[in-house]
Amino acid sequence: MKLKNLYLGIIASAFLFASCSSNDDTPEIEVPLGAYENGIFILNEGNFGTPNASVSYVSNDLATFQNDIFKLVNTPTVLGDVAQSMTFSGEKAFIVVNNSNEVEVVNRYTFKSLATITTKLENPRYSVVFNDKLYVTNAISQAVTIYDAKTYAYIASIPVGKTAERIVVANNKLYVMNGAYGSGNEVTVINPATNTVLTTITVEQGINSIEEKNGSVYVLCGNDTKSKLFKINTTSDTATSIESTALKGAANMDIDGSKIYYTKDGGVYAMDLTATAFSTTPIFTTSYVQYSTFYGFGVIDGKIYSGNANGFTQDGIVTVYSSTGTVLKTLTVGIGPNGFYSNN
């Protein structure tokens, strides 16, 4: 009887070992989240006054490309009039549609429409999500409107009282760029815990870009006499700066890794985050047409994305460059490509 029990125990142990070994050796299968993960969204604003805004998608390896994905997934619904900007939170993408006074909410991986936010939006511009709340800047009301990022319900408005443009989060605070179209020289700092303005930081006339990196906020200003880069200490809300009078009117700042990229007319430039002087030697140059060349600009994982608006009279052209300026891909997209967003 004891031998029989021992034999049965050995058999049971063998099955258990085989079962465990089988489970350990089975590779994990990654289920795709949707057709549009692991790629770049290209936001095409369209013609002002016409609901022809669109979003294009290109995979990270540049092998897969698709135009007008919102319409493709959500027909007969169209995105609207002037797609201004986009931000992400979890599996959602929030697309600010400027002249339609809407924020379109989609699943960022399938691009299926989830909701449309319209309350209190007055020429909305840019947005950010923080602590499950969506903050949207508005040009007409000069306010930041707040929504529940899960239910999309309107919560409150924060009066800024001046131009409210690009917005970033750093050190549990909101930093709002008070300038657009080459004018403005201030950044408003907001406490989202109390929905009040904490302070205003004065920078240089011609503020055009703002980015958060490693807890600091970087602000680029460019005008007819100089270019100036500010680094804001988000603990004290004080700023240090570097400037160049040799390189005037720098714009389109984007930070990728440890480098700051920017443009001047048809040139693309880069400098280290720790640089003490502007680089005045371009990585590469291209023919320049005002309001068309670099209408959209972004740097993602070492690739430089350039959006040419083609004067808004025909489809836009996106050119993808290597970090040294070699052309990797040229794409025909929608009208007015103005931004690039990594969906990784």
C-alpha positions in Angstrom: 0.0 0.0 0.0 2.8 2.4 0.9 4.6 1.6 -2.4 1.4 2.3 -4.3 1.1 5.7 -2.6 4.7 6.5 -3.3 4.2 5.6 -7.0 1.1 7.8 -7.2 3.0 10.7 -5.5 5.8 10.5 -8.1 3.3 10.6 -11.0 1.5 13.6 -9.5 4.8 15.4 -8.9 5.8 14.7 -12.5 2.6 16.2 -13.8 3.0 19.2 -11.6 6.5 19.8 -12.8 5.5 19.4 -16.4 2.6 21.9 -15.9 4.9 24.5 -14.2 7.6 24.1 -16.8 5.1 24.4 -19.6 3.7 27.7 -18.2 7.1 29.1 -17.6 8.2 28.4 -21.1 5.1 29.7 -22.8 6.0 33.1 -24.3 3.8 36.0 -23.4 1.6 37.2 -26.3 1.3 40.9 -26.6 -2.2 41.8 -27.8 -2.3 44.9 -29.9 -4.2 47.8 -28.3 -5.3 49.0 -31.7 -4.3 49.9 -35.2 -2.7 53.2 -34.2 -0.3 52.3 -31.4 3.5 52.5 -31.8 3.4 55.4 -34.2 3.1 59.1 -34.7 -0.1 61.2 -35.1 0.1 64.1 -37.5 -2.4 66.8 -36.8 -3.7 68.6 -39.9 -5.7 71.7 -38.9 -7.4 72.2 -42.3 -8.8 75.5 -43.7 -10.2 78.0 -41.3 -14.0 78.1 -41.6 -14.2 74.6 -43.2 -14.6 71.4 -41.3 -11.8 69.6 -43.1 -9.4 69.0 -40.1 -7.8 65.6 -40.1 -5.3 63.3 -38.4 -2.7 61.2 -40.2 -0.8 58.2 -38.7 2.6 56.9 -39.5 4.2 54.0 -37.7 7.5 54.4 -35.9 9.4 52.6 -38.6 7.7 54.8 -41.2 6.5 51.7 -43.1 2.7 52.1 -42.4 0.9 55.3 -43.3 -2.8 56.3 -43.2 -4.5 59.6 -43.8 -7.7 60.9 -42.2 -8.0 58.2 -39.6 -10.8 60.0 -37.6 -13.1 60.0 -40.6 -12.1 56.4 -41.5 -13.0 55.1 -38.1 -16.0 57.3 -37.3 -17.8 57.9 -40.6 -19.9 59.9 -41.3 -18.6 62.1 -38.4 -15.9 64.6 -39.3 -13.3 66.0 -36.9 -14.3 69.6 -37.4 -12.8 73.1 -38.1 -9.1 73.7 -37.2 -7.5 70.8 -35.3 -5.3 72.9 -33.1 -3.5 70.5 -30.7 -3.6 67.1 -29.0 -2.8 65.6 -25.6 -3.0 62.1 -24.0 -4.2 60.6 -20.8 -4.3 56.8 -20.3 -6.0 55.3 -23.4 -7.5 58.6 -24.4 -6.5 61.3 -26.8 -8.0 64.8 -26.4 -8.1 66.7 -29.7 -8.7 70.5 -29.4 -10.7 71.6 -32.4 -10.3 75.4 -32.3 -12.9 77.0 -34.6 -15.5 74.3 -33.8 -15.2 75.2 -30.1 -14.8 71.5 -29.2 -12.5 68.9 -27.7 -12.9 65.6 -29.4 -12.1 62.6 -27.2 -11.0 59.4 -28.9 -9.4 56.1 -27.9 -5.8 56.8 -28.8 -5.2 53.3 -30.1 -8.4 52.7 -32.2 -9.3 56.3 -32.8 -12.9 55.5 -32.0 -14.8 58.6 -30.8 -15.7 58.5 -27.1 -17.2 62.0 -26.5 -17.2 65.6 -27.6 -16.7 68.4 -25.0 -18.3 71.8 -25.8 -19.2 73.5 -22.6 -17.5 76.9 -21.9 -15.0 76.5 -24.8 -14.3 79.8 -26.6 -11.7 79.4 -29.3 -9.8 76.6 -27.4 -6.1 76.3 -28.1 -4.1 73.8 -26.1 -4.7 71.3 -23.3 -3.1 69.1 -20.7 -4.3 66.4 -18.3 -3.3 66.4 -14.6 -4.8 64.5 -11.7 -7.7 63.2 -13.9 -8.6 66.8 -14.9 -8.4 68.2 -18.4 -7.2 71.8 -18.6 -7.9 73.8 -21.8 -6.7 77.3 -22.7 -9.1 79.6 -24.5 -8.2 82.5 -26.7 -11.5 84.5 -26.5 -12.3 84.1 -22.8 -8.6 84.3 -21.9 -9.3 81.5 -19.4 -8.3 78.0 -18.6 -11.4 75.7 -18.5 -11.4 72.5 -16.4 -13.1 69.2 -17.1 -13.3 65.8 -15.5 -11.1 63.7 -17.8 -13.2 60.6 -17.1 -16.8 61.9 -17.3 -16.0 65.0 -19.4 -18.1 67.2 -17.2 -17.2 70.9 -16.9 -15.8 71.8 -13.5 -14.6 75.4 -13.4 -12.7 78.2 -15.2 -9.6 80.0 -14.2 -9.4 83.6 -15.5 -6.0 84.4 -16.9 -6.9 87.9 -18.2 -4.4 87.8 -21.0 -3.4 85.5 -23.9 -3.8 81.9 -22.8 -1.9 79.7 -25.3 0.3 76.6 -24.7 0.2 74.9 -21.3 2.4 72.4 -19.5 2.5 70.8 -16.1 5.6 70.8 -13.8 6.0 70.4 -10.0 2.2 70.1 -9.5 1.6 73.5 -11.2 0.4 74.7 -14.6 2.5 77.0 -16.7 0.5 78.9 -19.4 2.3 80.8 -22.2 0.9 84.3 -22.5 1.8 85.0 -26.1 1.0 84.0 -29.7 1.9 84.9 -33.2 5.2 86.5 -32.2 3.9 88.7 -29.4 3.8 88.3 -25.6 6.5 88.1 -22.9 4.9 86.3 -19.9 4.2 82.9 -18.4 1.3 82.6 -15.9 1.7 80.0 -13.1 -1.5 78.4 -11.8 -2.1 76.3 -8.7 -4.5 73.5 -9.8 -5.3 72.6 -6.2 -7.0 76.0 -5.7 -7.5 77.0 -9.3 -5.8 80.4 -8.7 -3.0 82.3 -10.3 0.2 82.1 -8.2 2.4 84.4 -10.1 3.4 85.7 -13.6 7.0 85.3 -14.9 8.3 87.9 -17.3 10.4 86.6 -20.2 11.3 88.1 -23.5 9.0 89.6 -26.2 8.2 87.0 -28.9 7.4 84.0 -26.7 6.6 81.1 -28.9 7.4 77.7 -27.3 7.2 76.1 -23.9 8.3 72.6 -22.8 8.7 70.7 -19.5 11.7 68.5 -19.0 13.1 66.9 -15.9 10.9 69.1 -13.7 12.0 72.4 -15.3 10.1 74.5 -17.7 11.9 75.8 -20.9 10.6 78.9 -22.7 11.8 80.0 -26.1 11.4 83.6 -27.3 12.5 85.1 -30.6 12.1 88.6 -32.1 13.8 90.9 -34.6 16.8 91.6 -32.3 17.5 88.3 -30.5 16.6 84.8 -29.5 16.4 84.0 -25.8 15.9 80.7 -24.0 14.6 80.7 -20.4 14.8 77.9 -17.9 12.3 78.2 -15.1 13.0 76.7 -11.7 9.6 75.3 -10.8 10.3 75.4 -7.0 11.0 79.1 -6.8 9.4 80.1 -10.2 12.4 82.1 -11.1 14.2 82.0 -14.5 17.7 82.0 -15.9 18.4 82.6 -19.5 20.8 82.5 -22.4 20.5 84.6 -25.6 21.9 85.2 -29.1 21.8 88.3 -31.1 23.5 86.5 -34.0 20.6 84.1 -34.3 17.4 86.2 -34.3 13.8 84.9 -34.2 14.3 81.3 -33.1 11.0 79.4 -32.9 9.4 75.9 -32.8 11.3 74.6 -29.8 11.0 70.8 -29.1 13.0 68.8 -26.6 14.0 65.2 -27.5 16.2 63.3 -25.0 19.0 65.6 -23.9 18.8 68.1 -26.8 16.8 71.2 -27.5 15.8 71.6 -31.2 14.5 74.9 -32.8 14.2 76.5 -36.1 15.0 79.8 -37.8 13.5 80.4 -41.2 14.6 77.3 -43.2 17.2 76.0 -40.7 17.0 73.4 -38.0 19.3 73.8 -35.0 20.1 71.8 -31.9 21.9 72.4 -28.6 22.3 70.4 -25.3 19.9 71.0 -22.4 23.0 72.2 -20.5 24.2 74.5 -23.2 25.4 78.0 -22.2 25.0 79.5 -25.7 22.8 79.0 -28.7 24.0 76.9 -31.6 24.1 79.1 -34.7 25.1 76.4 -37.1 22.1 74.5 -38.6 21.9 70.7 -38.8 20.3 71.2 -42.2 18.4 73.9 -44.1 15.5 73.7 -46.6 13.8 76.3 -48.8 11.8 78.7 -46.7 8.3 80.1 -47.4 6.7 82.0 -44.5 3.6 80.4 -42.9 4.3 77.2 -44.8 7.8 75.9 -44.1 8.0 74.3 -40.5 4.3 75.1 -40.0 4.5 72.0 -38.0 7.7 70.8 -36.3 8.6 68.1 -33.8 11.5 65.7 -32.8 10.6 62.2 -31.7 13.1 59.5 -30.8 15.8 61.2 -32.9 13.7 61.8 -36.0 12.9 65.3 -37.0 9.4 65.9 -38.4 8.7 68.9 -40.6 5.2 69.9 -41.7 4.9 72.2 -44.8 1.4 73.8 -45.1 1.8 74.5 -48.8 0.1 77.8 -48.4 -3.1 76.0 -47.3 -4.1 75.7 -51.0 -3.4 72.0 -51.3 -2.4 69.0 -49.2 0.4 69.4 -46.7 3.8 67.7 -47.0 5.5 66.1 -44.1 9.2 65.3 -44.4 10.9 63.1 -41.9 14.7 63.6 -41.3 17.4 61.8 -39.4 19.1 63.6 -36.6 21.7 64.7 -39.1 19.3 65.9 -41.7 19.0 62.9 -44.1 15.6 62.6 -45.6 14.0 59.4 -44.4 10.4 59.8 -45.7 8.2 62.2 -47.4 4.4 62.0 -46.9 1.4 63.8 -48.4 -1.0 64.5 -45.6 -4.0 66.8 -44.9 -4.2 70.5 -45.1 -2.0 72.5 -42.7 0.1 69.9 -40.8 0.8 71.7 -37.5 1.9 69.1 -34.9 3.4 65.6 -34.3 2.4 63.4 -31.3 4.1 60.1 -30.3 1.6 57.3 -29.5 4.0 54.9 -27.8 
